[in-house]
Amino acid sequence: MASRRLLLEGLSFSYWVVRRLFELVILLGRSERAKELEILMLRHELQVLRRQVGRPRLRSADRVLLAALNQLLPRP
């Protein structure tokens, strides 16, 4: 039973490492502009989430900004 648990933990860790490596390769292939836009969008989303405790209530200005930033991000 302990060896099975150890095997599952090893597989889980291996999956995590491989996934992070793929994310790193994808991140290295993106342009600086795309990275900066994504950071800007995530910072704004974080500000919106910090304003409330429950479900996010987006103001119209929030929706406009997120929609505009979304148009600038490259499509996968």
C-alpha positions in Angstrom: 0.0 0.0 0.0 2.8 2.4 0.8 4.6 1.7 -2.5 1.4 2.4 -4.4 1.0 5.7 -2.6 4.7 6.6 -3.3 4.2 5.7 -7.0 1.1 7.9 -7.2 2.9 10.8 -5.5 5.9 10.3 -7.9 3.6 10.4 -10.9 1.8 13.4 -9.6 5.1 15.2 -9.1 6.3 14.2 -12.5 3.1 15.5 -14.1 3.6 18.8 -12.3 7.2 19.1 -13.5 6.3 18.3 -17.1 3.4 20.8 -17.1 5.6 23.6 -15.7 8.3 22.9 -18.3 5.6 23.2 -21.1 4.4 26.4 -19.6 7.9 27.7 -19.5 8.5 26.9 -23.2 5.2 28.6 -24.2 6.1 31.6 -22.1 9.5 31.9 -23.7 7.9 31.9 -27.1 5.6 34.8 -26.4 6.5 38.4 -27.2 7.2 40.9 -24.5 4.1 42.9 -25.5 1.9 39.9 -25.0 3.4 39.3 -21.6 3.0 42.9 -20.5 -0.6 43.0 -21.7 -1.4 39.8 -19.8 0.2 41.2 -16.6 -1.8 44.5 -17.0 -5.0 42.5 -17.4 -4.3 40.3 -14.4 -3.5 43.2 -12.2 -6.8 44.9 -13.1 -8.7 41.7 -12.4 -7.0 41.5 -9.0 -8.0 45.1 -8.2 -11.6 44.2 -9.1 -11.5 41.1 -6.9 -10.1 43.0 -4.0 -13.0 45.4 -4.1 -15.6 42.8 -3.0 -15.9 39.7 -1.0 -18.5 37.9 -3.0 -18.9 37.5 -6.7 -17.1 40.1 -8.7 -19.2 43.0 -9.7 -17.7 44.6 -12.8 -18.4 48.2 -13.5 -18.9 49.2 -17.1 -15.4 50.7 -17.2 -14.0 47.4 -16.0 -15.8 45.6 -18.8 -14.5 48.0 -21.4 -10.9 47.8 -20.2 -11.0 44.0 -20.0 -12.6 43.7 -23.5 -10.0 46.1 -25.0 -7.1 44.2 -23.4 -8.6 40.9 -24.5 -8.6 42.1 -28.1 -4.9 42.9 -27.9 -3.8 39.5 -26.6 -2.8 37.0 -29.3 -5.1 34.1 -29.9 -3.8 30.6 -29.2 
